[in-house]
Amino acid sequence: MSNFDPNAILRGAQLTLVGVNRALQNPELFTSTHYRQAAISVAAGIAIRLIVAVPIIGVRALLWFLSLFINMDHAQWDNDVTNGLHFLEHSVLQVPFFLMTLMRYLTPTLDQMFMDSLRWVDQTYVQKHKSEDPHNLRALYYPNLQLYSTHAAPGEKKKTSLKEALVIFFLRYGRKTAISLTVLALSYVPYVGRFVLPAASFYTFSSAVGPQPALVIFSSSILLPRRYIVTFLQSYFSSRTLMRELLEPYFSRVRYTKEQKKQWFQDRAGVLFGFGLGFFVFVKIPLVGVLIYGLAEASTAYLITKVTDPPPPPSEAEEFKKDSIRWKNKHDFLSLPWEMLDAHNIEMHQPKRQSDVRQTPRKTFS
């Protein structure tokens, strides 16, 4: 459980809170551009709620029409149908979440929000440590990262077009939907069905947390109702999907290979899950969820400064990608006192000053 232990997940949740706090302090977050995007987000939130509600409203209208000819005063199946449809949309298919993540491909504002927030995180860090020797502080993230192009460089594979990106997005969502519906359908098979969802839980978590914790999850899930297991599994998968979408502005610039990117995520799995799960809970709030999604993007800039090194100039990118796959200072970060979150930056780049950091702790949680 070295990559997915409870402490790592809690640290990710802490980064959620601190990241939001930092993002909301950024005056550039409240510019006219972002206000306009906020208004669009609210409108999109309303549209998403209406789109999701259409099937349920349609079913209710059909049931009302049938009630003109059939006595349903003592029937319960009509409520079961509407409740089941609601559960299918929100917990199995995650339709609102799907429509929300789709917005990234339709507006470039989220990418700019990430970069503006990253610049603010650097400025805040310098301001917090302005009384110290600048040579003892960490390198900044924004100056070099903004030099990285989001377009393919000569000799690189051509950047995916919007149409291709949307096709990949829909195919990925369609594959996940097919798997979810298949597993759910198999859970209704007599006798063996009750073991399908627990087995899916074990398979999902055995590679992430190890076979023994996964076996505990398997044993516990046998005793739980189907609805709770489905919600648990989908929350896990959706929080991972959310995290990958939030990190897209970073990976669109520092372009790792597929295998490098997999290792990058795996080495930071616990912290990323805690961070993504915290926002996933709030993103599901009706109407304002899209606004929370934008705030999560801004907060991801703070996360980046904790889980990877500052990028070098683009000319040194290849060596940096090989070196940054592993989170070298993971143990130092996870063992920090809760109120010394920013001390990680000094220990990370100035190991000779670790004793100084411990002797003169900085309360930089806020």
Disulfide bonds with the S-S distance in Angstrom:
none
